[in-house]
Amino acid sequence: MRKRGPIILGVTAITLFLGALIYGSFSVVQAECELCVEFNGMRECRTGSGTNAEEARQAAQRAACAVMAQGMDATIACGNRQPEVRSCQT
C-alpha cells in the first residue's frame, strides 16, 4: 500500500496539471494585432492575441522583441520602442 501512494499522487498531479492546461487553452481571444518593431537596426513583425487590443499589442511586441533582443536590458529597451501597428481587430 505504501508503494502505491506516490504513484497515485503523481497520477493525480499530472491529471490536475493537464486539466488546468486544457482549461486555460479555452480562453476567449477577443483581439488580435499585427505590428512591426525596429530595434538595433533590425525590423521584426509579429502577430499577438489577447482579451483586448492592448493585451494583443503587448503580446505581439514581446514576440517581436524576443527575436531581436538578447538580455534583460535589451528586452526592456525593445519593449519600450514605439511599434508600427499594422492592424488590430477586436
N, C-alpha and C positions, 0 to 999 in steps of 0.2 A: 504494500500500500504506500509506503514511503517513496518508492521509486516512481510511482505514478503522479505524485503531487507536482513535481517540476514539469513534467510533460503536460499535464492538464493546465498548469499555469501558463506555460509557453504557448499552447494552442489558443487559450483564451486571450492572451496578449496580442497574438497575431490576428485573431479574428476581430478584436476591437480596433486595431490599427487599420486593417483593411476596410472595416465599416466606416471609420472616420474618413479615410481617403476617398471612398466612393461617395459618401455624403457630401464632402467638400467639392467634389468634381461636378456636382449638380447645381452649383450656384449659378444664378442667372446673370449672364453677361448682357448688360444694357447699353454699353457704349464701346466703340472701337475707334481708335485713332491711328493714323499713319503719319509719321513725321521723320524729318532728317535732322541730324545734329552734325555740326562741324567742330572738330577738336583736334589740335596738334597737326593741322594740315590734312586731316582725313575727313571724309564725309561718310556717314553711315545712316541708312534709312531702315526703319523697323515699324512694325505694327504692334499695338498693345490693346488689351481689352480690360474692362473693369465694370464696376456697377454704375459709374458715372463718367462723364467726359474727362474730368481732371484725373481720376484714377487711371483711366485708359492712356492718357497722355504721359503720365508718370511711368507707367509700365513700358511704354514704347521707348521713352528716353532712357530708362535703365537698361533696356535690351541693347540699344544702340551704343551706349557708353560702355557696356560690358565687353564689346568687341574692341573698342579703341583705347580705353583707359587701363593702365596697369598700376596697381597700388591704390591705397585708400585716398591719398591726396589727389591723384589724377581722376579717380572716380567721382570725388566730390566736385572738383572743378568742372568736369564734363557735365555732371548733373545740374550745375548752376548755369550752364550755357542756355541761351535762348534758342529753342529749336525752331525749325521751319516746319510748321504744321501743314501737311498736305491735305488731310481730310479728317474729320471727326463725325461719326454717325452715332446717333443715340436710338 
